[in-house]
Amino acid sequence: MTDVNAESVTELVQGGLDRREARWLVEEFGSNDEALQAAARRRRDGEPLQYVIGHWPFCSLDLDVDERVLIPRPESEELVSVALTEILRTDISEPLIMDLGCGSGAIGLALLDELRTLGVAATLVAVDESLDAIALAQRNALKHELLAVTFVHSSWFDDVDPSLHARVDLIVANPPYVGDEEFAELDPVLRYEPRGAIVAPDASGVTGFADLEIIIAQAMTWLKPGGVLVCEHANTHRDAVIGATRSAGFSDVRDLDDLAGHPRMMVARR
Ligand SMILES: C[S@@+](CC[C@H](N)C(=O)[O-])C[C@H]1O[C@@H](n2cnc3c(N)ncnc32)[C@H](O)[C@@H]1O
């Protein structure tokens, strides 16, 4: 970093920004003082750094992110890694993957990219009920030249092409799973993210479980025999998720902790 840029960092720190964040902003906007000051103002006003910068790393990708989508989380990088292991365990040459609630495209596109690197030509069906999210996910797919993707505007499976029944190798989902009341107690910075990406109604007496319940109940008929469902869930959902997958008829069910040691990822094989 040049002296001039170091000076800009110091100014932003004196204005109240964290030094590491100030450096990132200067690296991103340092050549345009007006843009830098505007970005610093947005950050000082509380907007998440990822939205202010406008793009953020996720697995192997640099994804465009803005207020239309959830900021992809590190736990979801773990989900990608678990899903990748599952898909590679089967010996399928051209896997068909479905990403439910694709948001920025993070999970599905990261899987396609990892598989491309391994020489595996996968196809992705990326589903979201938010047209805004789909628009951004499409942009991310183009940005990374991941073209084997069909985007579907749908509430979960409702408007997915019925000809895909029993043809999907992997369904991966990071649905909303925070309860209404829990949301009120979370860090206010989350209010910048789309509420519909975070909050789910309660179901079967379980807080924030409604979307997971639908996905688990319906996934079986879309999976090939041997196909896998991998879902991220709240750390309070382990028993509910295992119960729902067993009721849906999945035989081989595991639930894994995230790196912080919290119950987080369910893996169920048809
Ligand atoms: C937790 S975000 C996950 C986004 C992205 N997969 C990620 O991990 O960063 C949940 C996503 O599900 C979408 N969503 C919420 N309800 C939905 C529904 N009924 N059908 C389809 N997508 C839905 C939201 O728009 C949001 O993009």
The ligand as an SDF file (V2000), in Angstrom:
LIG
                    3D

 27 29  0  0  0  0  0  0  0  0999 V2000
  -30.4800  -18.4850    3.6740 C   0  0  0  0  0  0  0  0  0  0  0  0
  -30.6900  -17.8220    2.0560 S   0  0  0  0  0  0  0  0  0  0  0  0
  -29.4790  -18.8010    1.2040 C   0  0  0  0  0  0  0  0  0  0  0  0
  -28.9120  -18.1590   -0.0150 C   0  0  0  0  0  0  0  0  0  0  0  0
  -27.7200  -18.9120   -0.6110 C   0  0  0  0  0  0  0  0  0  0  0  0
  -28.0640  -20.2730   -0.9280 N   0  0  0  0  0  0  0  0  0  0  0  0
  -26.5460  -18.8980    0.3480 C   0  0  0  0  0  0  0  0  0  0  0  0
  -26.2980  -19.9100    1.0120 O   0  0  0  0  0  0  0  0  0  0  0  0
  -25.9050  -17.8550    0.4630 O   0  0  0  0  0  0  0  0  0  0  0  0
  -32.2270  -18.5510    1.6110 C   0  0  0  0  0  0  0  0  0  0  0  0
  -32.6850  -18.3080    0.1850 C   0  0  0  0  0  0  0  0  0  0  0  0
  -33.9290  -19.0050    0.0290 O   0  0  0  0  0  0  0  0  0  0  0  0
  -34.8080  -18.1940   -0.7280 C   0  0  0  0  0  0  0  0  0  0  0  0
  -36.1780  -18.5990   -0.3760 N   0  0  0  0  0  0  0  0  0  0  0  0
  -36.9130  -18.2860    0.7110 C   0  0  0  0  0  0  0  0  0  0  0  0
  -38.1170  -18.8750    0.6620 N   0  0  0  0  0  0  0  0  0  0  0  0
  -38.1440  -19.5790   -0.4960 C   0  0  0  0  0  0  0  0  0  0  0  0
  -39.1110  -20.4100   -1.1220 C   0  0  0  0  0  0  0  0  0  0  0  0
  -40.3040  -20.6170   -0.5660 N   0  0  0  0  0  0  0  0  0  0  0  0
  -38.7970  -20.9850   -2.2870 N   0  0  0  0  0  0  0  0  0  0  0  0
  -37.5990  -20.7770   -2.8770 C   0  0  0  0  0  0  0  0  0  0  0  0
  -36.6290  -20.0000   -2.3420 N   0  0  0  0  0  0  0  0  0  0  0  0
  -36.9010  -19.4060   -1.1670 C   0  0  0  0  0  0  0  0  0  0  0  0
  -34.4800  -16.7630   -0.3300 C   0  0  0  0  0  0  0  0  0  0  0  0
  -34.9040  -15.8580   -1.3130 O   0  0  0  0  0  0  0  0  0  0  0  0
  -32.9600  -16.8530   -0.1790 C   0  0  0  0  0  0  0  0  0  0  0  0
  -32.3170  -16.5520   -1.3900 O   0  0  0  0  0  0  0  0  0  0  0  0
  1  2  1  0
  2  3  1  0
  2 10  1  0
  3  4  1  0
  4  5  1  0
  5  6  1  0
  5  7  1  0
  7  8  2  0
  7  9  1  0
 10 11  1  0
 11 12  1  0
 11 26  1  0
 12 13  1  0
 13 14  1  0
 13 24  1  0
 14 15  1  0
 14 23  1  0
 15 16  2  0
 16 17  1  0
 17 18  1  0
 17 23  2  0
 18 19  1  0
 18 20  2  0
 20 21  1  0
 21 22  2  0
 22 23  1  0
 24 25  1  0
 24 26  1  0
 26 27  1  0
M  CHG  2   2   1   9  -1
M  END
$$$$
